[in-house]
Amino acid sequence: MVADGTGENWRLQRSELAVPATSEKFFEKAVRGPADSLFLDLEDAVAPSRRVEARTTAVQALNELDWGTKIVSVRVNGLTTPWAISDILAVARCPRLDMILLPKVETAGDVIFLDRLLTGLELEQPRDRPLGIEILIETTKGLANVESIAAASSRLEGIIFGVGDYSIELENFDTVFGAPNPEYAVAGHANDQWHFALARIANACRAYGLRPIDGPFTNYGDPGAYRASAIRARALGFEGKWAIHPSQVEIANEVFTPSAAQIAWARDIAKKMDAAADEGKGAIGLEGVLIDRAHVLLSRKILRRARLAGMDAE
């Protein structure tokens, strides 16, 4: 389900698994695995000489495999490449596809172009539900325009931070994409050099009812560091993270699911504030903390996310 215009977005996308479209042996594993969503990659994970082949394979997989309830996307090639239009035309005609993942978005016009192309295709071949769009912000220009990009289309569901290409363009010479750089420290405190980009993307997403999704962490051999990266993103308002290796999926699902303590807090707040409202009170004190209607809204968001994750949040 896409954003409804109220700032809410109702798909659960704690984890998004990358699956190269030329690696057919991974398709069935991805289908059976625990990832909330996945994307078949026609871009960076595929050698240029095999991108036409990858497109054909992706279309066949979309049409023949049972993807169950997973959110299924295809990362097409960027609009400045010779493969982009043919990628979009081919995969958008697959009824099972949920979203087009467009890389290297730099302006609102990129999203508007894709939206109009999809609208034309859907006039030709109607779908039960319009195709969604998710995009990668992975250039400095894209980040500079992220607010206008976020507002560009009602099809747009989520924005992903593409830390790899962004790092290259920023020229900070990181070699492990997604990991903190120990050289970036203030008064002995290690900081995440991606804080500005992540915070700006998260804010743009929340302003326009989109899902902010953190991007790849390439050192899949260090699950502790991946978890720490996911926790930092969660603290900034992100609700999911890419997994470039299946071992990262369960970690992302755990980090971006409300904890038992959060669910208990939300239930308790809802109950106490309902009782306070019956007494004509709009706020209460709880263990030295002022609790008001804003906390009611927060509790509803926590419980909604928990229900989407299949937890008992009634």
Residue pairs with C-beta under 8 A, 6 or more apart in sequence:
1 9
1 10
1 11
2 9
2 130
2 132
2 154
2 155
2 157
3 9
3 154
3 156
3 157
3 208
3 209
3 210
4 10
4 209
5 154
5 209
6 209
7 206
7 207
7 208
7 209
8 209
9 157
9 158
9 209
9 210
9 211
10 308
11 37
11 71
11 157
11 211
11 308
12 36
12 305
12 308
12 309
13 36
13 37
13 71
13 158
13 211
13 213
13 239
13 240
14 36
14 239
14 240
14 241
14 252
14 253
14 255
14 256
14 257
14 309
15 34
15 35
15 36
15 37
15 240
15 241
15 242
15 243
15 248
15 249
15 252
15 253
15 256
16 35
16 36
16 37
16 38
16 39
16 71
16 73
16 160
16 213
16 240
16 241
16 242
16 243
17 30
17 33
17 35
17 37
17 38
17 39
17 242
17 243
17 246
17 249
18 38
18 39
18 41
18 45
18 216
18 242
18 243
18 244
19 26
19 27
19 30
19 38
19 39
19 40
19 41
20 26
20 40
20 41
20 45
20 46
20 54
21 40
21 41
21 42
21 45
21 46
21 54
21 55
21 57
21 58
21 61
21 74
22 45
22 46
22 50
22 53
22 54
22 57
24 57
24 61
27 61
27 65
28 65
29 246
30 38
30 246
31 65
31 66
31 67
31 68
31 70
33 246
33 249
34 249
34 250
34 253
35 70
35 243
35 246
35 249
35 253
36 70
36 71
36 240
36 253
37 70
37 71
37 72
37 73
37 240
38 70
38 71
38 72
38 73
39 72
39 73
39 74
39 75
39 101
40 58
40 61
40 62
40 72
40 73
40 74
40 75
41 54
41 74
41 75
42 51
42 54
42 55
42 58
42 74
42 75
42 76
42 77
42 83
42 87
43 51
43 75
43 76
43 77
43 78
43 103
44 103
44 164
46 54
51 77
51 83
52 83
52 86
55 83
55 86
55 87
55 90
55 91
56 90
58 74
58 90
58 91
59 90
59 91
59 94
62 72
62 74
62 91
62 94
62 96
62 97
63 94
63 95
63 96
67 96
71 98
71 99
72 96
72 97
72 98
72 99
73 97
73 98
73 99
73 100
73 101
73 134
74 87
74 91
74 97
74 100
74 101
75 101
75 102
75 103
75 136
76 83
76 84
76 87
76 88
76 91
76 100
76 101
76 102
76 103
77 83
77 84
77 87
77 103
78 84
78 102
78 103
78 104
79 102
79 104
79 110
79 113
79 114
80 104
85 117
88 100
88 114
88 117
88 118
89 121
91 97
91 100
92 100
92 117
92 118
92 121
92 131
93 121
93 125
95 127
95 128
97 131
98 131
98 132
99 131
99 132
99 133
99 134
99 157
100 114
100 118
100 131
100 132
100 133
100 134
101 133
101 134
101 135
101 136
101 160
102 110
102 111
102 114
102 133
102 134
102 135
102 136
103 135
103 136
103 138
103 162
104 136
104 138
104 139
104 142
104 162
104 165
105 111
105 135
105 136
105 137
105 142
105 149
106 139
106 141
106 142
106 145
107 141
107 142
107 145
107 148
107 149
108 145
108 148
108 149
108 151
108 152
109 152
110 135
110 149
111 133
111 135
111 149
111 152
111 153
111 156
112 152
112 153
114 133
114 153
114 155
115 133
115 152
115 153
115 154
115 155
115 156
118 130
118 131
118 133
118 155
122 130
122 131
130 155
131 155
132 155
132 156
132 157
133 153
133 155
133 156
133 157
134 156
134 157
134 158
134 159
134 160
134 211
134 213
135 149
135 156
135 158
135 159
135 160
136 142
136 159
136 160
136 161
136 162
136 165
136 215
137 143
137 146
137 149
137 159
137 160
137 161
137 162
137 166
137 197
137 201
138 161
138 162
138 163
138 164
138 165
138 166
138 169
138 215
139 165
139 166
139 169
140 166
140 169
140 170
142 149
143 166
143 197
143 200
143 201
146 159
146 200
146 201
146 204
147 204
147 207
149 159
149 204
150 156
150 159
150 204
150 205
150 207
150 208
150 210
151 207
151 208
156 208
156 210
157 210
157 211
158 205
158 210
158 211
158 212
158 213
159 201
159 204
159 205
159 210
159 211
159 212
159 213
160 213
160 214
160 215
160 242
161 194
161 197
161 198
161 201
161 212
161 213
161 214
161 215
162 215
162 216
163 177
163 178
163 194
163 197
163 215
163 216
164 177
164 178
164 215
164 216
164 218
166 197
167 174
167 177
172 181
172 193
174 181
174 193
176 218
176 219
177 216
177 217
177 218
178 194
178 215
178 216
178 217
178 218
178 219
178 229
179 217
179 218
179 219
179 225
179 229
180 190
180 191
180 192
180 193
180 229
181 193
182 190
184 190
184 191
184 192
184 193
185 191
192 198
192 232
195 236
198 214
198 232
198 233
198 236
198 238
199 236
201 212
202 212
202 236
202 237
202 238
203 237
204 210
205 211
205 212
205 237
206 212
206 237
211 239
211 240
212 237
212 238
212 239
213 238
213 239
213 240
213 241
213 242
214 229
214 230
214 233
214 238
214 240
214 241
214 242
215 241
215 242
216 242
216 244
217 225
217 226
217 229
217 230
217 241
217 242
217 244
217 248
218 244
219 225
219 226
220 226
220 244
220 245
220 247
220 248
223 247
223 248
223 251
226 248
226 251
227 251
227 255
229 241
230 241
230 251
230 252
230 255
230 256
231 255
233 241
234 255
234 256
238 256
239 256
239 305
240 252
240 256
241 248
241 252
241 255
241 256
243 249
243 252
253 309
257 305
257 306
257 309
257 311
258 266
258 302
258 303
258 305
258 306
258 309
258 311
258 313
262 302
262 306
263 302
263 303
263 306
263 311
263 313
265 299
265 302
266 298
266 299
266 300
266 302
266 303
266 306
266 313
267 299
267 303
267 313
269 286
269 291
269 295
269 296
269 298
269 299
270 296
270 299
270 300
270 303
272 284
272 286
272 291
273 284
273 291
273 293
273 295
273 296
273 299
276 282
276 283
276 284
282 292
282 293
283 290
283 291
283 292
283 293
284 290
284 291
284 292
285 291
302 313
303 313
304 313
306 312
306 313
307 313
307 314
